[in-house]
C-alpha cells in the first residue's frame, strides 16, 4: 500500500512550515518538533518546501529546498526545509518578516526515489509520467532534481522534462541518452496554501 497523508495531516504540515519560518524570521529561533505525532508524521520521508510570493495574482518562486531521500522524520524535515527554503536558497535573498503576509507555502512529501533500469535510454520517455513522477538525474558528482509539479507548470512533455532535469544537474540537455547517466523517479504528496495563511488544499497535478 502506497504511503498517503490525510487532509488533516497535510494541513498540519503546511501550518507547521509557516509557523517554523515565522518564528525564525521574527525571533531567530527554531521551533521544536511537536510531540505525540501519529505514525505518518514520524516516519522518515523526503521533503521539499516551496515558497511562492504573490504578484498580481501570480505565483513567483521565492525559495525551494528539500531533502530528496528519507533521512529525517517528516515533521522535523518540514521545519528544517521550511527555514532553509526561506533563508538559504542561493537563488534568492533571505526572506524578510515583512514578506510573510504575501507568500504561500507548498509542501511536497516524497516517496523514496527508485532507479529506472532500462536497456535503451531512448525508451525513457515511455517509462516516466508527467504529472505523476519527479526525476533525479545523476552523472558523476553532478545531480539535479525536479519535482513532479515542475513539468506541469511549464507544460513540458516527457523528453523536455528529462532534458531540463539534465540541465538542472549541470549536464547537456541530451545527457539522459547516455548510459552512464543514472535516472531515478519518485512521486510526491503535495499540499499548498490557496492564499497567504489561507485555506490549505491537496494539489492534484493535471496536464494542460
C-alpha positions, 0 to 999 in steps of 0.5 A: 500500500502506497504511503498517503497523508490525510487532509488533516495531516497535510494541513498540519504540515503546511501550518507547521512550515509557516509557523517554523519560518515565522518564528525564525524570521521574527525571533531567530529561533527554531521551533521544536518538533511537536510531540505525540505525532501519529505514525505518518508524521514520524516516519522518515520521508523526503521533503521539499518546501516551496515558497511562492510570493504573490504578484498580481495574482501570480505565483513567483518562486521565492525559495525551494529546498528539500531533502530528496531521500528519507533521512529525517522524520517528516515533521522535523524535515518540514521545519528544517526545509521550511527555514532553509527554503526561506533563508538559504536558497542561493537563488534568492535573498533571505526572506524578510518578516515583512514578506510573510503576509504575501507568500504561500507555502507548498509542501511536497512529501516524497516517496523514496526515489527508485532507479529506472533500469532500462536497456535503451535510454531512448525508451525513457520517455515511455517509462516516466509520467508527467504529472505523476513522477519527479526525476533525479538525474545523476552523472558523476558528482553532478545531480539535479532534481525536479519535482513532479509539479515542475513539468506541469507548470511549464507544460513540458512533455516527457523528453523536455522534462528529462532534458531540463532535469539534465540541465538542472544537474549541470549536464547537456540537455541530451545527457539522459541518452547516455548510459552512464547517466543514472535516472531515478523517479519518485512521486510526491504528496503535495499540499499548498496554501490557496492564499497567504495563511489561507485555506490549505488544499491537496494539489492534484497535478493535471496536464494542460 
